[in-house]
Amino acid sequence: MEEILSETIDVAHLMPGMFVELELGWLAHPFPTGQFKITSQKQIDTIRGLGLQQVRINPAKSDRPGQADAHAPITLSPVTLSPEAQHQAAQGRTQQQLDEQRRREQLAAQERDQIACERRFGQTVRQYKQALEQVHAKPQEVMAQCRQMVDGFVTDLLTAGESAIRLLSDSMGDKLALHPVNVSVISLLLGKQLGLSRSELSDLGLAAFFHDIGKSELPDRVRWLEDSFSAHEHKAYQEHVAHGVILGKRLELPPAALVAIAQHHEMADGSGFPKRIQGESMSQLAKILALVNRYEGLCNPSRPVAAITPHEALALIFAQYRTRFDTTVLRTFIRMMGVYPPGSVVQLSDERFATVVSVNSARPLKPRIFVFDPQVPKHEALLLDLESRPELGIKRSLKPSSLPRAALDYLSPRQRICYFFERAVDPALEGTAA
């Protein structure tokens, strides 16, 4: 007789010893796995409480007391559910439907948020490229468009309540535009945390957006700083600051923005360039810009092989470079970004692997993460908000290369880090993926 691999039975016929195969999503039942041998009446009651009418069992894996033939069919005794059990089953079925609908809604909202952030990031990248193309021919038009864009960002930050730093796809823009957009986003968030006024934030946003525009005047070979530069090449690279100020004046940038551009490579300890001024001589906007510029450069260097993770970049700045930056600005920056900034690859306290995707700039210790779960298709995975899981935390940061192959393929750590900001999500409205 041909072997019966599985068969469907009514839940009323379930008995201990049967091997069940629940055809449910991983969030729709409380068991560690959807395939297991029933060992207790409690498990049967739980399955019946899921609201299922029938379940699939595997006879070959089920116990058959008193049967010598391993493939003998199971004799089932019909069981009639009590009215109370029937009511519980109906309630379970309704709850399962509600849970599935809520999950679909959460996935749709998650995708909408991602698309919205990537669309705005893309628009900002295009705006920067257009500014480079038209800065000489149409400076007033460029300035009007960019001021409107920056003022829109400032309004969003000041009216949206708490804001979050969001990690985006690493294919969102080329190197020339990616850097100023990242620096603009992080600088504005940091400026807000430092309590800057609306006008100061506007000046900061313009300075951050245009801080490297002078590089467009440099030869390609010295546009991006390399450790192998000769003294002559290093001097040529430093000239992008002066070029940036000249172009900033052509755009009629506010005086505070011009000063920040002129000082964005100066350091608090006097080790910067071009004038080697010290912290007390730097403007507040320049102190912000200098720190954010350095952090972004560590995460997205000219040679991708030299990139370090956001967590490593933050640790390096604090451990080795903190004398180069204003103490208050650095302390606020670390508090805002959290120990594990977006883009960090981490291991959780339950040993699972994840990528930090979004950090609430006001409450950074419990970020939203993308968790490796081989039982959930990647495109169906909900972000997990650690704010809603107090028992779960981040154990340590990892280099992507240290991940197991399956986790590396699933998480796909970014080669380049792209940031934008979004409204921080109320944890109570978020998914609580296991």
HELIX and SHEET records of a PDB file:
HELIX    1   1 VAL A   11  HIS A   13  5                                   3    
HELIX    2   2 GLN A   41  GLY A   49  1                                   9    
HELIX    3   3 PRO A   59  LYS A   61  5                                   3    
HELIX    4   4 PRO A   83  GLN A  134  1                                  52    
HELIX    5   5 PRO A  139  THR A  159  1                                  21    
HELIX    6   6 LYS A  175  GLN A  193  1                                  19    
HELIX    7   7 ARG A  198  PHE A  210  1                                  13    
HELIX    8   8 ILE A  213  GLU A  217  5                                   5    
HELIX    9   9 ASP A  220  VAL A  222  5                                   3    
HELIX   10  10 ALA A  231  GLN A  238  1                                   8    
HELIX   11  11 HIS A  240  LEU A  251  1                                  12    
HELIX   12  12 PRO A  255  ALA A  262  1                                   8    
HELIX   13  13 GLY A  279  SER A  281  5                                   3    
HELIX   14  14 GLN A  284  CYS A  299  1                                  16    
HELIX   15  15 PRO A  304  ALA A  306  5                                   3    
HELIX   16  16 PRO A  310  GLN A  320  1                                  11    
HELIX   17  17 ARG A  322  ARG A  324  5                                   3    
HELIX   18  18 THR A  327  MET A  337  1                                  11    
HELIX   19  19 LYS A  378  GLU A  380  5                                   3    
HELIX   20  20 LEU A  386  SER A  388  5                                   3    
HELIX   21  21 PRO A  400  SER A  402  5                                   3    
HELIX   22  22 ARG A  405  LEU A  411  1                                   7    
HELIX   23  23 PRO A  427  LEU A  429  5                                   3    
SHEET    1   A 4 GLU A   7  ASP A  10  0                                        
SHEET    2   A 4 GLN A  54  ILE A  57 -1                                        
SHEET    3   A 4 PHE A  19  GLU A  21 -1                                        
SHEET    4   A 4 GLN A  35  LYS A  37 -1                                        
SHEET    1   B 5 LEU A 384  ASP A 385  0                                        
SHEET    2   B 5 ARG A 368  VAL A 371 -1                                        
SHEET    3   B 5 PHE A 353  ASN A 360 -1                                        
SHEET    4   B 5 SER A 163  LEU A 168 -1                                        
SHEET    5   B 5 CYS A 418  ARG A 423 -1                                        
SHEET    1   C 5 LEU A 384  ASP A 385  0                                        
SHEET    2   C 5 ARG A 368  VAL A 371 -1                                        
SHEET    3   C 5 PHE A 353  ASN A 360 -1                                        
SHEET    4   C 5 VAL A 345  LEU A 348 -1                                        
SHEET    5   C 5 ILE A 394  LEU A 398 -1                                        
END                                                                             
